[in-house]
């Protein structure tokens, strides 16, 4: 056995100590520095400070008693250290009053010790170190505060921390400023879990309502599962609680998250905000995929007691996204096809929606016909669709449903020559309905034809590259085999009518060499729409549109404008500016104008509705909704630990309705090591009046 290295800062006992240690260390390398050491009976000690270290261990203290000897045929190899004690072991640092460590068993005890795991500080009367890098704490506490007088902590008679940073404890008390507020017989937590704040307190106040107190705890966390409990209390008014669970598989292929809330309380957005009522919200998301990711499944549910519930309980950690949707999706991807199933269900009576009970599709891979260069694309759908109205308007808007089978097939062939690209396309759409507005089955068929011609011209200058793209896009559809008033209109995919439209324009792209970005620095796209063969528009070219974008590293200016040539009015205008001035100041603002002739349409480039219905009829419908909106958001770093966020929402010019404005100010700071404080003042709209809110929250965050 050979000892690789020993350094001892002593003179008289250097040779004696070297001979003492030589046969005992084996292949392990130790470095020992002791100031003014003394030797007696196989024990080397110092009261002047020293360090003992190896690749796995480092001990530093003022008083060190080091023993390495054979006694009754048994080797004793240990150290006792006190005063200014610091121990590094297993990638973790411990400080305390006294250390007793056995180098043979690789175990030890730190008295009155403290250590840290990520943002957590853990301590106790004793910390027992195990050879597998786990440790126990007795009469222990867990907190996020570096101070012994912490503002909050978890206390337990015994805690176990595994080498994977999993905490297990019995007889646990949660304390806030040494006041016990929650007791649990057992508690488990994953100290590595940082996706959600483990603890949060809040207080809110809405105008003319009493204050609302809230707390949120991670009450269970183990490996892939987290469980949170939330309690809201409004003195003399009501109480509510929530359970939030998060599950993630180790391979990240499965995820299941739930949010369940129930209360009997008042809230400021209610139609009668002075009367306590029972409210609930049950929300969940499940995601799964196979190892090769070829098969994926997604499901979500959101069941609410009323339409305003998500605004009352939409905290940072409660929303799972898409609100008020209960649906499922299945996808299977193969080299030669994609198959999928979609389901969408109405569970909230205040909603009106198109249910898919269910809808499935099959899309084979696009293929080339021989060597012709002609590409064939095909898509098939089978569905049972059920349109349900919100229950309070069912008498005025009756429900309807039908099985729906559809196919879409198209052929196209691109041709390119010296910057020119010509792409003709022809397609056929067929739809079969098991029921229709005529109370009978209906079969619909149309032909579609398109032609895209564009030219790409490039020019390089000293500081900029210019790409010019003039284009002409023709889109046409034949008369459907049945009247547009025959099938049920579930969505825009059921609207078919004859049209012939030409979109022509010029797109300019500018790339700056001084400010290179992935996207163009400047985009200018001007285009017009010409309609042929319909009686809706009096002018052949009734619409003119423009897209303008200036994009640079610290700011971006966007503009989208639509001009109605026939009515000589502005259809829409959206102008937005986002600017990061420096590391302390950034803002974003956007002005949105929508005129009476710009319809509330999910797809602004689908003109079926406009060539089918008279303009006067559309003006008298809710599709015509002229309005102006100004959205602004500002973030300012007031000081190293203080950030202010300002948001405003101003609206006016909506026919016959009063103007409105909403604003919110957030002040955010970090206090007491890992606590984040957030103060919010908001002025918003409620069903009865304008209302003001003051809200404060404090939560633990990882630094």
Secondary structure, 3 states (H helix, E strand, C coil): CCCCCCCCCCCCCHHHHHHHHHCCCCCCCEEEEECCCEEECCEEEECCCEEEEECCEEEEECEEEEEEEEECCEEEEEEEEEEEEEEEECCEEEEEEEEEEECCCCEEEEEEEEEEECCEEEEEEEEEECCCCCEEEEEEEEECCCCCCCCEEEEEEEEEECCCCEEEEEEEEEEECCEEEEEEEEEEEECCCCCCCCEEEEEEEECCCCCEEEEEEEEEEECCEEEEEEEEEECCCEEEEEEEEEEECCCCCEEEEEEEEEEEECCCCCCCCCCCEEEEEEEEEEEEECCCCCEEEEEEEEEECCCCHHHHCCCCCCCCCCCCCEEEEEEEECCCEEEEEEEEECCCCCCCEEEEEEEEEEEECCEECCCCCCEEEEEEEEEEEEEECCHHHCCCCCCEEEEEEEEEEEEEEEEEECCEEEEEEEEEEEEEECCCCCCCCEEEEEEEEEEEEEEEEEEECCCEEEEEEEEEEEEEECCCCCCCCCCCCCCHHHCCCCEEEEEEEEEEEEEECCCCCCCCCEEEEEEEEEEECCCCCCCCCCEEEEEEEEEECCEEEEEEEEEECCCCEEEEEEEEEEEEEECCEEEEEEEEEECCCCECCCCCCCCHHHHHCCHHHHHCCCCECCEEEEEEEEEEEEECCEEEEEEEEEEECCCCCCCEEEEEEEEEEEECCCEEEEEEEEEEECCCCEEEEEEEEEEECCC
